[in-house]
Each structure stands twice: as C-alpha cells, then as structure tokens.
C-alpha cells in the first residue's frame, strides 16, 4: 500500500466508514422499504454494537419476503446475546440449513 494512502487512512476517525454505511443503508430502505438485504445489514450493524432494540425491528422488516432473507438467524443471535437460550434454540431450529 502506498505511503500516502496509509497516511490518509490513519487520519480518518475510526467508525467513519460504519457511519457512512449506516447512512447509505438507511437511505436505501427509505427509498425501497422492501430491500431485505439492507434491513438485514442494518440489523447486523446494530447487533454487533449491542444496540439490541433496533435489530429486532430491522430483521423483521424483510420477513414478508423470506425467499430473499430469513431473519431467524439474526434474531437467534440476539437471543443468545441476551442469554435467552430457549428462544435461541427455537429460532435456530427455524433457520434454514
């Protein structure tokens, strides 16, 4: 990697890329609310940052179109983070193999 690119990369505040991605994903779902992949990615971003209220809603958005994205995996991951083992097992049993 060229030195100038490395310097520019170091100057960027951590998380800027994530904020830009969240902004773009929010824009995408505003324009096209049935964009299942965008809803799922938003849920993943929030889940990974332990913001567990939002992902439930975001994972549920595309559930009317399960042929594109199945929300049960993300919901099972939330249940595991919250140590709700029974719910996690139930949801993981519903996930496709």
Helices and strands as residue ranges (DSSP letters): H 3-11, H 16-31, H 36-48, H 52-61, G 62-65, H 72-81, H 85-94
